[in-house]
Amino acid sequence: MALSSTLDRFLADMEYPATRDDLLREAARDGLPAEDRAALRDLPEQSYSAAWLIRYRLARTALADALTPASRLAA
């Protein structure tokens, strides 16, 4: 998943540190699209100190999804 410009802007404007619940609450308040909120919901529950850490986690998840063989997805 490529980071949408809306989510990227949201992360840049967010105050840190922030937990996953803080991110989800503010995302709903700001009216982020459902797919952006879903990406945030999939983050590990922890406190994030900066936007780069969230971008890193999202990129790792996207890479892992891309490298998962289709046969494992069907199982």
Protein Blocks (a to p, Z undefined) as FASTA:
>chain_A
ZZdfklmmmmmmpccdddfklmmmmmmmnopafklmmmmmmpccdddfbfklmmmmmmmm
mmmmmmpcfklmmZZ
